[in-house]
Amino acid sequence: MPQYEPEAWRDGRPVDGEPSSREQCRLLDLLGRINYRILSGNRVYVEVGGVVYKTIYGGYWRSVFTGIEHYLLHCEQVSSAVWKEEEKMTSVDLPIAYSNGGWTTKGHSLSFILNRE
């Protein structure tokens, strides 16, 4: 039987491949910074798998029934990969998931394109 350790959650040790509390805090901080930039009138672009998206907002929600936490970026597609046909859908939710390599979306790591205005 595991021994109780007071405030063990502060260690940031992941449980069963889940992100540590420190990693979750870093992602929530990033989503907050993205939303702040957007509300300040700046634009945030994300590149995922060769496709560029303009971020509308970053979101987080937790299921009341299962307790599973969900992170996402709600975006509009700005450009697509050269080899793909143009698609009519412009608005898309990019789910953010934790893997061994860190936070990813659609199996790709996130690349932020920052611009100065």
C-alpha positions in Angstrom: 0.0 0.0 0.0 1.4 3.4 -0.9 2.6 5.7 1.9 0.8 9.0 2.2 3.0 12.0 1.6 1.7 15.4 2.5 1.7 17.9 -0.4 3.2 15.3 -2.8 1.3 16.9 -5.7 3.9 19.8 -5.5 6.6 17.4 -6.6 5.2 17.5 -10.1 5.6 13.8 -10.6 3.3 12.5 -13.3 0.9 9.6 -12.6 0.4 6.9 -15.3 1.7 9.0 -18.2 -0.5 12.0 -17.3 1.1 15.5 -17.2 2.4 16.7 -14.0 0.7 19.6 -12.1 3.6 21.8 -13.2 3.0 20.9 -16.8 -0.7 21.6 -16.5 0.0 25.0 -14.9 2.4 25.9 -17.7 -0.2 25.0 -20.3 -3.0 27.0 -18.6 -0.6 29.9 -18.3 0.2 29.7 -22.0 -3.6 29.6 -22.8 -4.1 32.6 -20.6 -1.3 34.5 -22.3 -2.7 33.6 -25.8 -6.1 34.9 -24.7 -4.6 38.1 -23.2 -2.8 38.8 -26.5 -6.0 38.3 -28.5 -8.0 40.5 -26.2 -5.3 43.2 -26.4 -5.8 43.4 -30.1 -2.9 41.3 -31.2 -3.0 38.2 -33.4 -1.6 34.8 -32.6 -0.9 32.3 -35.4 -0.2 28.6 -34.9 1.3 26.2 -37.4 0.3 22.6 -37.1 1.4 20.0 -39.7 2.2 22.6 -42.3 -1.1 24.4 -42.0 -1.3 27.9 -40.5 -4.2 28.9 -38.2 -5.3 32.2 -36.7 -6.2 31.6 -33.0 -9.6 32.9 -31.9 -9.2 31.8 -28.3 -7.6 29.1 -26.1 -10.0 27.0 -24.0 -10.1 24.6 -21.1 -13.0 22.5 -19.7 -13.3 19.6 -17.4 -16.1 17.0 -17.9 -18.5 16.8 -14.9 -19.2 13.2 -15.6 -15.7 11.7 -16.3 -13.4 14.3 -14.8 -11.3 14.3 -18.0 -9.7 17.7 -18.7 -9.8 19.1 -22.2 -7.5 21.8 -23.7 -8.0 23.3 -27.1 -7.3 26.2 -29.4 -10.3 27.5 -31.4 -8.8 28.7 -34.7 -9.6 29.8 -38.3 -7.5 28.2 -41.1 -5.4 30.8 -42.8 -3.4 28.6 -45.2 -3.2 24.9 -46.1 -0.3 22.8 -47.2 0.6 23.1 -50.8 -0.1 19.5 -51.7 -3.6 19.5 -50.2 -6.8 20.6 -51.9 -8.4 23.8 -50.5 -11.1 23.0 -48.0 -14.3 25.0 -47.4 -14.1 24.7 -43.6 -12.5 27.7 -42.0 -13.2 27.3 -38.3 -11.6 24.4 -36.4 -10.9 23.3 -32.8 -7.4 22.0 -32.3 -7.4 19.7 -29.3 -4.3 19.8 -27.2 -3.1 16.5 -25.7 -0.2 15.4 -23.5 2.2 12.8 -24.8 5.7 11.7 -23.9 7.1 14.5 -26.1 5.1 17.2 -24.4 1.9 19.0 -25.5 0.8 18.2 -29.0 -2.2 18.8 -31.3 -3.3 16.4 -34.0 -0.1 14.5 -33.3 2.2 17.5 -34.1 4.0 19.8 -31.8 2.7 23.4 -31.8 4.7 26.1 -33.5 3.6 29.7 -32.6 4.2 32.4 -35.1 4.6 35.6 -33.2 4.4 39.0 -35.0 5.0 42.5 -33.8 2.5 45.1 -34.8 
